[in-house]
Amino acid sequence: MKRTLGVCYYPEHWPEPQWEEDAARMAALGLTWVRIGEFAWARMEPVPGAYDWGWLDRAIETLGRHGLQVVLGTPTATPPRWMIDRHPDMLAVDAQGRPRGFGSRRHYDFSHRGYRGECTRIVQAMAERYGRNPHVAAWQTDNEYACHDTVLSYSPAALSAFRDWCAQRYQSTDALNRAWGNVFWSMDYDRFDNIGLPNLTVTEANPAHVMAFRRFASDEVVSFNRLQTEIIRRHSDAPIAHNYMGRVTDFDHFDVGADLDIASWDSYPLGFLSDRLEATPDHKRRFVRQGDPDLQAFHHDLYRAVGRGRWWIMEQQPGPVNWAPYNPDPLPGMARLWAWEAFAHGAEAVCYFRWRQAPFAQEQMHAGLLRPDSVAAPAHDEAAQVARELASQPEQGTALADVGLVFDYASAWAWQTQPQGRDFDYFRLVFHIYKGLRRLGLNVDILPPDTADLSGYPLVMAPGVATLSDSLLAALAAHQGQSIIGPRSNAKTIEFATPVPMPPNLPGLNATVMRVESLPPDVPVPLAAGGNLRHWREKLDTTAQVIEQSADGFPALIVAGGLHYLAGWPDDVALDRILTAACHRAGLKTTTLPDGLRQRNSNTHRFWFNYNPDPVEWEGITVPPAGVHWQAL
């Protein structure tokens, strides 16, 4: 697999005579890809129905003349101001009933059929014009679905579409009432047009109603994206991507990815450390200029699964960003390290955001490869170094990992709908397990929740999956290796009821969750062998073999054959012990890596990444601060 670099560029932001120089500098830097167009609807169509393609034609031609390949973005994330005059009810509405206004971006409602018609029109016009352009080598749909909390809308358009979705799913209100348990609190409906949206209720809404709304909202993103991919494919053979984000679970990325050729994501390690990660102050202080050692890798592995093996980084942080609570400058070397870590996890391309820092508008404090005065910023030379190193390395592929880790977007919605404990968060739980695996030097493949074949993985982990699919249950029953399910797995039906037989109801494992408790931060449950359960604990009735037990006498980890059930959320001490023992039973070699040092195997090389501000000595090698080391396998 050939690995390449790219950059995000906005020709409409700069004088046209500057484009030639920019393109020449990009090519000289060793870039291959240039993403353009995703925010330029007002320049493509200044007034309704009057297109201006001349500037975009010339920009694409200029880039192509210098050997650069264009990723052309559809501009539907930023509808022009005149669009609001044509469709004043197209704006999304927040949970408090307030419309989201014009003046930034993503100001549309996925359910508004009039706006979808406008999107059909602009994407059709773009695809017809550029679908066979030799320089347009890939497409991007929209930009960052879900950014700024824009998936869930409580608008009239969403209400109408949700009622139709419910009618199609349940066929009758009697069936819907049974599925949702509406006999409780006299919530029965006798007509679909009586169903409201689950906001502004006196107390919490029916969780089954909330979950149905979450599924509907995700389906709306899927159908909105499919509208664009179907048009593009009628006119172009180039692959289509979407740029997902970090720690966003508002819609099912696997479902969206089924209509795409490539999954990409926008990687901002320092912004995410500050803005989207639970960690101690000491941890955040230690990695403030590097990012968390595992968060980028987790998303690399996740989006490799979403893309069915094909994935990119569409936006890579090059310097300070503008949107986090605090925006430090990366440690020298990190722009190189982040790129190489992506390639080690199988990325085909890493594109830096952006070429030149904007001197105006909302993102003028967001760094680029160039300063606003066109002088090279620090990441410019690091990108050049990566380009030179790529040219000297052989093509590589992704190796099958040691461990399969199941990730399920619907489970994130389930535990947001009914967390039961303030700090029970599905992403946080799965990421905690992932970090534990990485500390032991293991390579991880993330698996979708309908995975039907686990035979390639000596160890499989499935924490917190609210409803285990029939295909995954069958795969677990057939699995010859070790697997650890739980905590809080198989605890809900697809319609968000407590199932009978009671959870976890796993094949060949005689165990029942008698009771659950969520734990305040200062009330851990000690384990007899050391460490604690935190956040969540289940009390089991079981005849299975007990491997771990709480100090108060309840089973914490049980096993039958190779199938384990974990009845709580272990802290780092307990997790390391549990994972090490499971790996030993699975025949996997583990090694406890120094804090901040991580490793990943491709099919030809082993890579080490040092997220520390100091050098690390390990197994006869020295990895410098913010450094990368690799050797052939």
C-alpha positions as CSV (number, residue, x, y, z in Angstrom):
1,M,0.0,0.0,0.0
2,K,1.4,3.4,-1.0
3,R,1.3,6.0,1.7
4,T,1.0,9.7,0.9
5,L,0.7,13.1,2.4
6,G,-1.7,15.9,1.7
7,V,-3.1,19.2,2.9
8,C,-6.4,21.1,3.1
9,Y,-6.5,24.3,1.0
10,Y,-9.0,27.1,0.4
11,P,-8.2,28.8,-2.9
12,E,-11.2,31.1,-2.4
13,H,-9.4,32.6,0.6
14,W,-6.4,33.8,-1.3
15,P,-5.7,36.0,-4.4
16,E,-5.7,33.9,-7.5
17,P,-2.1,34.9,-8.5
18,Q,-1.0,33.2,-5.3
19,W,-2.4,29.8,-6.3
20,E,0.5,29.0,-8.6
21,E,3.1,29.6,-6.0
22,D,1.1,27.6,-3.4
23,A,0.8,24.6,-5.7
24,A,4.5,24.7,-6.5
25,R,5.4,24.8,-2.9
26,M,3.0,21.9,-2.0
27,A,4.6,19.8,-4.7
28,A,8.1,20.6,-3.6
29,L,7.2,19.7,-0.1
30,G,6.3,16.2,-1.2
31,L,2.5,16.4,-0.9
32,T,0.2,14.3,-3.1
33,W,-3.3,15.3,-2.1
34,V,-5.1,18.7,-1.7
35,R,-8.6,18.9,-0.3
36,I,-10.7,21.8,-1.5
37,G,-14.2,23.0,-1.9
38,E,-16.0,21.7,1.2
39,F,-16.9,25.2,2.5
40,A,-17.3,27.1,-0.7
41,W,-21.0,26.9,-1.7
42,A,-21.5,30.7,-1.6
43,R,-18.7,31.0,-4.2
44,M,-20.0,28.1,-6.3
45,E,-23.5,29.5,-6.4
46,P,-23.5,33.2,-5.4
47,V,-27.2,33.6,-6.1
48,P,-29.8,30.8,-6.4
49,G,-29.5,28.9,-9.6
50,A,-26.5,30.9,-10.9
51,Y,-23.3,28.9,-10.8
52,D,-19.8,30.3,-10.9
53,W,-17.4,27.4,-11.6
54,G,-14.7,29.4,-13.3
55,W,-12.6,30.0,-10.2
56,L,-12.9,26.3,-9.1
57,D,-12.0,25.1,-12.6
58,R,-8.8,27.2,-12.5
59,A,-7.9,26.1,-9.0
60,I,-8.2,22.4,-9.9
61,E,-6.2,23.0,-13.1
62,T,-3.5,24.9,-11.2
63,L,-3.1,22.1,-8.6
64,G,-3.2,19.4,-11.3
65,R,-0.6,21.1,-13.4
66,H,1.8,20.6,-10.5
67,G,1.1,16.9,-10.2
68,L,-1.3,17.3,-7.2
69,Q,-4.4,15.2,-6.8
70,V,-7.6,16.9,-5.6
71,V,-10.0,15.7,-3.0
72,L,-13.2,17.6,-3.9
73,G,-15.6,18.2,-1.0
74,T,-19.3,18.8,-1.4
75,P,-20.2,22.1,0.3
76,T,-23.3,21.1,2.1
77,A,-22.0,21.8,5.6
78,T,-22.1,25.5,4.8
79,P,-25.3,26.5,3.0
80,P,-25.2,30.2,1.9
81,R,-27.2,32.9,3.5
82,W,-29.7,33.0,0.7
83,M,-30.6,29.4,1.5
84,I,-32.2,30.6,4.7
85,D,-34.5,32.9,2.8
86,R,-35.6,30.0,0.6
87,H,-36.0,27.6,3.5
88,P,-36.4,29.5,6.7
89,D,-37.4,26.3,8.6
90,M,-34.3,24.4,7.5
91,L,-32.4,25.3,10.7
92,A,-31.9,22.7,13.3
93,V,-33.6,23.2,16.7
94,D,-31.9,22.3,20.0
95,A,-33.3,20.3,22.9
96,Q,-34.6,23.5,24.5
97,G,-36.6,24.4,21.4
98,R,-34.2,27.2,20.1
99,P,-33.3,27.4,16.4
100,R,-29.6,27.1,15.5
101,G,-28.8,30.3,13.7
102,F,-26.9,31.3,10.6
103,G,-23.4,32.8,11.0
104,S,-21.0,29.9,11.2
105,R,-21.5,26.4,9.8
106,R,-23.5,23.1,10.0
107,H,-26.7,25.3,10.1
108,Y,-29.1,22.7,8.6
109,D,-31.4,20.0,9.7
110,F,-30.7,16.5,8.3
111,S,-34.5,15.9,8.2
112,H,-35.4,19.0,6.1
113,R,-36.5,17.6,2.8
114,G,-36.3,21.0,1.1
115,Y,-32.7,21.4,2.1
116,R,-32.0,17.8,0.9
117,G,-33.4,18.9,-2.5
118,E,-30.9,21.8,-2.6
119,C,-28.1,19.4,-1.7
120,T,-29.1,17.1,-4.5
121,R,-28.9,20.0,-6.9
122,I,-25.5,21.3,-5.9
123,V,-23.9,17.8,-5.7
124,Q,-25.4,16.8,-9.0
125,A,-24.0,19.9,-10.6
126,M,-20.5,19.3,-9.1
127,A,-20.5,15.6,-10.1
128,E,-21.5,16.4,-13.6
129,R,-18.8,19.0,-14.0
130,Y,-15.9,17.3,-12.2
131,G,-16.8,13.6,-12.1
132,R,-14.4,12.8,-15.0
133,N,-11.9,15.6,-14.3
134,P,-8.5,13.8,-14.3
135,H,-7.2,15.9,-11.4
136,V,-10.2,15.1,-9.1
137,A,-9.0,11.7,-7.7
138,A,-11.3,11.5,-4.6
139,W,-14.4,13.1,-3.1
140,Q,-15.5,14.1,0.4
141,T,-19.1,14.3,1.4
142,D,-20.1,17.3,3.5
143,N,-17.8,17.9,6.5
144,E,-17.7,16.4,10.0
145,Y,-21.2,15.1,10.5
146,A,-22.3,15.7,14.1
147,C,-19.8,18.5,14.8
148,H,-21.3,21.2,17.1
149,D,-24.0,18.8,18.4
150,T,-25.9,18.9,15.1
151,V,-27.3,15.3,14.7
152,L,-30.2,15.6,17.2
153,S,-32.7,18.2,16.1
154,Y,-36.1,18.9,17.6
155,S,-37.6,20.8,14.7
156,P,-40.9,20.4,12.9
157,A,-39.0,18.7,10.1
158,A,-37.5,16.2,12.5
159,L,-40.8,15.6,14.2
160,S,-42.6,14.8,10.9
161,A,-39.7,12.5,9.7
162,F,-39.6,10.7,13.1
163,R,-43.3,10.0,13.0
164,D,-42.9,8.5,9.5
165,W,-39.9,6.5,10.7
166,C,-41.9,5.1,13.7
167,A,-44.8,4.2,11.4
168,Q,-42.5,2.3,9.1
169,R,-40.6,0.6,11.9
170,Y,-43.6,-0.5,14.1
171,Q,-46.5,-0.6,11.5
172,S,-49.1,0.1,14.3
173,T,-49.3,2.1,17.4
174,D,-50.2,-1.0,19.4
175,A,-46.9,-2.5,18.4
176,L,-45.1,0.7,19.2
177,N,-46.8,0.9,22.6
178,R,-45.8,-2.7,23.4
179,A,-42.2,-2.1,22.3
180,W,-41.8,1.1,24.3
181,G,-43.7,-0.1,27.4
182,N,-46.1,2.9,27.1
183,V,-48.5,1.3,29.6
184,F,-46.1,2.8,32.2
185,W,-47.3,6.3,33.2
186,S,-50.2,6.1,30.7
187,M,-48.0,7.0,27.7
188,D,-50.0,5.1,25.1
189,Y,-50.5,6.6,21.6
190,D,-53.4,5.8,19.4
191,R,-52.1,7.7,16.3
192,F,-48.6,8.1,15.0
193,D,-49.2,11.8,14.5
194,N,-49.6,12.1,18.3
195,I,-46.0,11.1,18.9
196,G,-43.7,13.9,20.0
197,L,-40.0,14.2,20.3
198,P,-38.3,13.3,23.6
199,N,-37.5,16.7,24.8
200,L,-39.0,19.3,27.1
201,T,-40.7,16.6,29.1
202,V,-41.4,17.3,32.8
203,T,-38.9,14.6,33.9
204,E,-36.9,12.1,31.9
205,A,-38.6,10.8,28.8
206,N,-39.3,7.1,28.2
207,P,-35.9,5.6,27.5
208,A,-37.3,3.4,24.7
209,H,-38.7,6.6,23.0
210,V,-35.3,8.3,23.4
211,M,-33.5,5.3,21.9
212,A,-35.9,5.2,19.0
213,F,-35.2,8.8,18.4
214,R,-31.4,8.2,18.5
215,R,-31.7,5.4,15.9
216,F,-33.9,7.6,13.7
217,A,-31.4,10.5,13.9
218,S,-28.6,8.2,13.0
219,D,-30.6,6.9,10.1
220,E,-31.2,10.4,8.9
221,V,-27.4,11.0,8.7
222,V,-27.0,7.7,6.8
223,S,-29.7,8.6,4.2
224,F,-28.4,12.2,3.9
225,N,-24.9,10.9,3.1
226,R,-26.3,8.2,0.8
227,L,-28.1,10.9,-1.2
228,Q,-24.7,12.4,-2.1
229,T,-22.7,9.2,-2.7
230,E,-25.4,7.8,-5.1
231,I,-25.2,11.0,-7.2
232,I,-21.4,11.1,-7.2
233,R,-21.1,7.5,-8.3
234,R,-23.3,8.1,-11.3
235,H,-20.6,10.5,-12.6
236,S,-17.3,9.5,-11.1
237,D,-15.2,6.4,-10.4
238,A,-13.1,8.1,-7.8
239,P,-13.3,6.9,-4.2
240,I,-15.6,8.7,-1.8
241,A,-14.7,9.5,1.8
242,H,-16.2,11.4,4.7
243,N,-14.2,13.0,7.5
244,Y,-15.4,11.8,10.9
245,M,-14.2,13.2,14.2
246,G,-12.7,12.1,17.5
247,R,-14.9,10.9,20.3
248,V,-18.1,11.4,18.4
249,T,-20.8,8.7,18.8
250,D,-23.9,10.6,17.8
251,F,-24.6,8.5,14.7
252,D,-23.5,5.0,13.6
253,H,-20.3,5.5,11.6
254,F,-20.4,1.9,10.4
255,D,-23.8,2.5,8.7
256,V,-22.5,5.7,7.1
257,G,-19.3,3.9,6.1
258,A,-21.2,1.2,4.2
259,D,-21.9,3.8,1.5
260,L,-18.3,5.1,1.3
261,D,-15.0,3.8,-0.1
262,I,-12.7,5.4,2.5
263,A,-13.2,6.4,6.2
264,S,-11.2,9.4,7.2
265,W,-11.1,11.3,10.4
266,D,-9.8,14.7,11.7
267,S,-7.1,14.2,14.2
268,Y,-6.4,17.0,16.8
269,P,-4.5,15.4,19.6
270,L,-3.9,18.4,21.7
271,G,-7.4,19.7,21.3
272,F,-8.9,16.4,22.2
273,L,-6.6,15.9,25.3
274,S,-7.9,19.3,26.6
275,D,-11.5,19.1,25.5
276,R,-12.6,15.4,25.2
277,L,-10.7,13.2,27.5
278,E,-11.2,12.2,31.2
279,A,-7.7,12.1,32.7
280,T,-5.9,13.3,35.8
281,P,-4.4,16.8,35.9
282,D,-1.0,15.2,36.1
283,H,-1.6,13.1,32.9
284,K,-2.9,16.2,31.0
285,R,0.0,18.2,32.2
286,R,2.6,15.6,31.1
287,F,1.1,15.2,27.6
288,V,-0.2,18.7,27.1
289,R,2.1,19.2,24.0
290,Q,1.9,15.7,22.7
291,G,-1.6,14.4,23.2
292,D,-2.8,11.3,25.0
293,P,-0.6,8.3,23.9
294,D,-3.6,6.1,23.0
295,L,-6.4,8.4,21.8
296,Q,-5.2,8.9,18.2
297,A,-4.4,5.2,17.9
298,F,-7.9,4.2,19.1
299,H,-9.5,6.3,16.3
300,H,-7.0,5.0,13.8
301,D,-8.1,1.5,14.6
302,L,-11.8,2.4,14.8
303,Y,-11.9,4.1,11.4
304,R,-9.9,1.3,9.8
305,A,-12.8,-0.8,10.8
306,V,-15.4,1.7,9.6
307,G,-13.6,1.9,6.2
308,R,-13.3,-1.9,5.9
309,G,-9.5,-1.5,5.8
310,R,-9.3,1.8,3.8
311,W,-8.8,4.9,5.9
312,W,-7.1,8.4,5.9
313,I,-6.5,11.3,8.1
314,M,-8.2,14.2,6.3
315,E,-7.2,16.8,8.9
316,Q,-4.0,16.5,11.0
317,Q,-3.3,19.1,13.6
318,P,0.0,20.9,12.7
319,G,0.2,23.4,15.5
320,P,-2.0,25.2,18.1
321,V,-5.8,24.9,17.3
322,N,-8.3,27.6,18.1
323,W,-11.3,25.7,19.6
324,A,-10.1,23.9,22.8
325,P,-10.2,25.3,26.3
326,Y,-6.4,25.7,26.1
327,N,-4.3,25.6,22.9
328,P,-0.7,24.8,23.4
329,D,2.0,24.5,20.7
330,P,3.0,20.8,19.9
331,L,6.3,19.6,21.1
332,P,8.8,19.6,18.2
333,G,8.5,16.3,16.4
334,M,4.9,15.7,17.1
335,A,3.6,16.6,13.6
336,R,6.0,13.9,12.3
337,L,5.1,11.4,15.1
338,W,1.3,11.7,14.6
339,A,1.7,11.1,10.8
340,W,3.9,8.0,11.3
341,E,1.6,6.6,13.9
342,A,-1.3,6.9,11.4
343,F,0.8,5.1,8.8
344,A,1.7,2.3,11.2
345,H,-2.0,1.7,11.8
346,G,-2.7,1.5,8.1
347,A,-3.5,5.0,6.9
348,E,-3.3,5.5,3.1
349,A,-2.9,9.3,3.5
350,V,-2.4,11.9,6.1
351,C,-3.5,15.4,5.2
352,Y,-2.5,18.4,7.3
353,F,-5.0,21.1,8.2
354,R,-4.3,23.6,6.7
355,W,-1.9,25.0,4.1
356,R,-1.8,28.6,5.3
357,Q,-3.2,30.0,8.6
358,A,-6.1,32.2,7.9
359,P,-5.7,35.9,8.9
360,F,-9.5,36.3,9.3
361,A,-12.8,34.8,10.6
362,Q,-13.3,32.1,13.2
363,E,-10.2,30.0,12.6
364,Q,-7.6,32.7,12.4
365,M,-5.9,31.4,15.6
366,H,-5.6,27.8,14.0
367,A,-2.1,27.1,12.8
368,G,-1.2,25.8,9.4
369,L,1.9,24.6,7.6
370,L,2.5,28.2,6.7
371,R,2.0,31.3,8.8
372,P,-0.5,34.0,7.5
373,D,2.5,35.7,5.9
374,S,3.4,32.5,4.0
375,V,6.5,31.8,6.1
376,A,6.9,28.1,6.9
377,A,5.6,27.2,10.3
378,P,7.3,24.4,12.3
379,A,5.1,21.6,11.0
380,H,6.1,22.5,7.4
381,D,9.6,21.0,7.8
382,E,8.3,18.0,9.8
383,A,5.9,17.2,6.9
384,A,8.8,17.5,4.5
385,Q,10.8,15.0,6.6
386,V,7.9,12.6,6.6
387,A,7.6,12.9,2.8
388,R,11.3,12.1,2.4
389,E,11.1,9.1,4.8
390,L,8.0,7.7,3.0
391,A,9.9,7.9,-0.3
392,S,12.7,5.7,1.2
393,Q,10.5,3.1,2.8
394,P,8.9,0.1,1.1
395,E,5.1,-0.1,0.7
396,Q,3.4,-1.6,3.8
397,G,0.1,-3.1,4.8
398,T,-1.7,-3.7,8.1
399,A,-1.1,-6.8,10.0
400,L,-3.9,-8.7,11.8
401,A,-3.9,-7.6,15.4
402,D,-3.6,-9.7,18.6
403,V,-6.9,-8.6,20.1
404,G,-10.3,-7.8,18.7
405,L,-12.3,-5.1,20.5
406,V,-15.9,-4.7,19.7
407,F,-17.3,-1.1,19.4
408,D,-21.0,-0.4,19.1
409,Y,-22.4,3.1,18.5
410,A,-25.9,2.1,19.7
411,S,-24.4,1.1,23.1
412,A,-23.1,4.7,23.4
413,W,-26.7,6.0,22.8
414,A,-28.1,3.4,25.3
415,W,-25.8,4.4,28.1
416,Q,-26.3,8.1,27.5
417,T,-30.0,7.5,27.6
418,Q,-29.8,5.6,30.9
419,P,-26.4,6.0,32.4
420,Q,-27.5,5.0,35.9
421,G,-24.3,6.6,37.1
422,R,-23.2,10.1,36.3
423,D,-19.8,9.0,35.0
424,F,-20.8,5.8,33.2
425,D,-19.9,6.6,29.6
426,Y,-19.6,3.9,26.9
427,F,-16.7,5.5,25.0
428,R,-14.8,6.0,28.3
429,L,-15.3,2.3,29.2
430,V,-14.1,1.0,25.8
431,F,-11.2,3.4,25.7
432,H,-10.1,2.3,29.2
433,I,-9.9,-1.3,28.0
434,Y,-8.1,-0.2,24.8
435,K,-5.5,1.7,26.9
436,G,-4.9,-1.3,29.0
437,L,-4.3,-3.5,26.0
438,R,-1.9,-0.9,24.5
439,R,0.1,-0.7,27.8
440,L,0.8,-4.4,27.4
441,G,2.3,-3.8,23.9
442,L,-0.6,-5.4,22.1
443,N,-2.0,-4.6,18.7
444,V,-5.8,-4.1,18.5
445,D,-8.3,-4.4,15.8
446,I,-11.7,-2.7,16.5
447,L,-14.6,-4.8,15.3
448,P,-18.2,-3.8,14.4
449,P,-21.0,-5.1,16.7
450,D,-22.3,-7.5,14.0
451,T,-19.0,-9.3,13.6
452,A,-19.7,-12.9,12.6
453,D,-16.1,-14.4,12.6
454,L,-13.7,-14.1,15.5
455,S,-11.4,-16.9,14.5
456,G,-8.4,-14.7,13.8
457,Y,-8.2,-13.3,17.3
458,P,-6.7,-15.2,20.3
459,L,-8.4,-12.6,22.6
460,V,-11.7,-10.8,22.0
461,M,-13.0,-8.0,24.3
462,A,-16.6,-6.7,24.2
463,P,-17.2,-4.3,27.1
464,G,-20.6,-2.6,27.6
465,V,-22.4,-3.8,24.5
466,A,-26.0,-3.1,25.4
467,T,-27.5,-5.7,23.0
468,L,-25.3,-8.5,21.7
469,S,-26.3,-9.2,18.1
470,D,-27.2,-12.8,17.0
471,S,-24.2,-12.9,14.8
472,L,-21.8,-11.9,17.5
473,L,-23.3,-14.3,20.0
474,A,-22.9,-17.1,17.4
475,A,-19.3,-16.0,16.8
476,L,-18.6,-16.1,20.5
477,A,-20.1,-19.6,20.8
478,A,-17.8,-20.8,18.0
479,H,-14.7,-18.9,19.2
480,Q,-11.8,-21.1,20.1
481,G,-9.8,-18.4,21.9
482,Q,-10.4,-16.3,25.0
483,S,-13.1,-13.7,25.2
484,I,-14.1,-11.2,27.9
485,I,-17.6,-9.8,27.8
486,G,-18.9,-7.0,30.1
487,P,-19.5,-5.2,32.2
488,R,-23.0,-4.1,31.4
489,S,-23.3,-6.3,28.3
490,N,-26.4,-7.8,26.8
491,A,-28.3,-5.8,29.5
492,K,-31.1,-4.4,27.2
493,T,-33.3,-5.7,24.4
494,I,-33.2,-3.9,21.0
495,E,-36.2,-1.8,22.3
496,F,-34.5,-1.0,25.6
497,A,-36.2,-3.3,28.0
498,T,-34.5,-5.5,30.5
499,P,-34.4,-8.9,28.9
500,V,-35.6,-12.2,30.3
501,P,-33.6,-14.5,30.7
502,M,-31.7,-11.9,32.7
503,P,-28.3,-10.6,31.6
504,P,-25.7,-11.5,30.6
505,N,-27.4,-14.6,29.0
506,L,-24.2,-15.8,27.3
507,P,-23.8,-19.2,25.5
508,G,-22.5,-21.8,27.9
509,L,-22.0,-19.4,30.8
510,N,-24.4,-20.0,33.8
511,A,-24.6,-16.5,35.3
512,T,-27.3,-14.0,36.2
513,V,-26.8,-10.3,37.1
514,M,-28.9,-10.1,40.3
515,R,-28.3,-6.4,40.9
516,V,-26.2,-3.5,39.7
517,E,-24.8,-0.5,41.4
518,S,-23.1,2.7,40.2
519,L,-20.3,3.9,42.3
520,P,-19.4,7.5,43.3
521,P,-15.7,8.3,42.6
522,D,-14.8,8.0,46.3
523,V,-16.5,4.6,46.8
524,P,-14.4,1.9,45.0
525,V,-15.1,-1.8,45.5
526,P,-11.8,-3.5,46.4
527,L,-10.8,-6.8,44.7
528,A,-9.3,-9.6,46.7
529,A,-6.3,-9.8,44.5
530,G,-5.7,-6.1,44.4
531,G,-7.1,-3.0,42.7
532,N,-10.7,-2.0,42.6
533,L,-13.9,-1.8,40.7
534,R,-14.9,1.8,40.0
535,H,-18.0,3.5,38.4
536,W,-20.0,0.2,38.0
537,R,-20.4,-3.2,39.8
538,E,-22.7,-6.1,39.2
539,K,-23.6,-8.8,41.7
540,L,-23.7,-12.2,40.0
541,D,-25.4,-15.5,40.8
542,T,-23.3,-18.1,39.0
543,T,-22.0,-21.6,39.0
544,A,-19.1,-20.7,36.7
545,Q,-15.5,-20.7,37.8
546,V,-14.6,-17.5,39.7
547,I,-11.3,-16.0,38.6
548,E,-11.6,-12.6,40.4
549,Q,-13.6,-11.9,43.5
550,S,-14.5,-8.7,45.3
551,A,-13.3,-8.3,48.9
552,D,-17.0,-8.5,50.0
553,G,-17.3,-11.9,48.4
554,F,-19.0,-11.4,45.0
555,P,-17.6,-12.8,41.8
556,A,-15.9,-10.1,39.7
557,L,-14.6,-12.2,36.8
558,I,-16.0,-15.6,35.8
559,V,-15.2,-18.1,33.1
560,A,-16.6,-21.1,31.3
561,G,-14.3,-22.6,28.6
562,G,-12.7,-19.5,27.1
563,L,-15.7,-17.2,27.7
564,H,-15.3,-14.7,30.5
565,Y,-17.8,-12.3,32.0
566,L,-16.4,-9.2,33.8
567,A,-18.9,-7.9,36.4
568,G,-17.5,-4.4,36.9
569,W,-15.3,-1.6,35.7
570,P,-11.7,-2.4,36.9
571,D,-9.2,0.3,37.7
572,D,-5.7,0.2,36.0
573,V,-4.2,-2.1,38.6
574,A,-7.0,-4.7,38.3
575,L,-7.3,-4.3,34.5
576,D,-3.6,-4.9,33.9
577,R,-3.7,-8.1,36.0
578,I,-6.9,-9.3,34.3
579,L,-5.6,-8.7,30.8
580,T,-2.2,-10.2,31.4
581,A,-3.8,-13.4,32.7
582,A,-6.2,-13.5,29.8
583,C,-3.3,-13.0,27.3
584,H,-1.4,-15.8,29.0
585,R,-4.3,-18.2,28.6
586,A,-4.6,-17.0,24.9
587,G,-1.0,-17.6,24.2
588,L,-0.2,-13.9,23.6
589,K,3.0,-12.4,24.7
590,T,2.7,-9.2,26.7
591,T,5.3,-6.6,27.8
592,T,4.6,-3.7,30.1
593,L,5.7,-0.6,28.2
594,P,7.1,2.5,29.8
595,D,4.6,5.3,30.4
596,G,4.0,7.2,27.1
597,L,5.8,4.6,24.9
598,R,3.6,2.7,22.5
599,Q,4.2,0.2,19.7
600,R,2.4,-1.0,16.6
601,N,3.2,-3.6,14.0
602,S,2.6,-3.3,10.3
603,N,3.0,-6.4,8.1
604,T,6.7,-5.5,7.7
605,H,7.9,-3.3,10.6
606,R,7.5,-2.7,14.3
607,F,7.1,1.0,15.2
608,W,7.7,2.6,18.6
609,F,6.2,6.1,19.4
610,N,7.5,8.1,22.3
611,Y,4.8,10.5,23.5
612,N,7.1,11.7,26.3
613,P,9.0,15.0,26.5
614,D,12.1,12.9,27.5
615,P,13.9,10.1,25.7
616,V,13.0,6.5,26.5
617,E,15.3,3.5,26.6
618,W,13.6,0.2,25.7
619,E,14.9,-3.2,24.6
620,G,18.2,-1.8,23.5
621,I,16.8,1.2,21.6
622,T,16.6,4.8,22.4
623,V,13.5,6.6,21.3
624,P,14.0,10.4,21.5
625,P,11.3,12.8,22.9
626,A,8.3,13.0,20.5
627,G,10.3,10.5,18.5
628,V,9.6,7.5,16.2
629,H,11.7,4.4,15.8
630,W,11.1,1.4,13.5
631,Q,12.7,-1.8,12.6
632,A,11.9,-4.6,10.2
633,L,10.1,-7.7,11.6
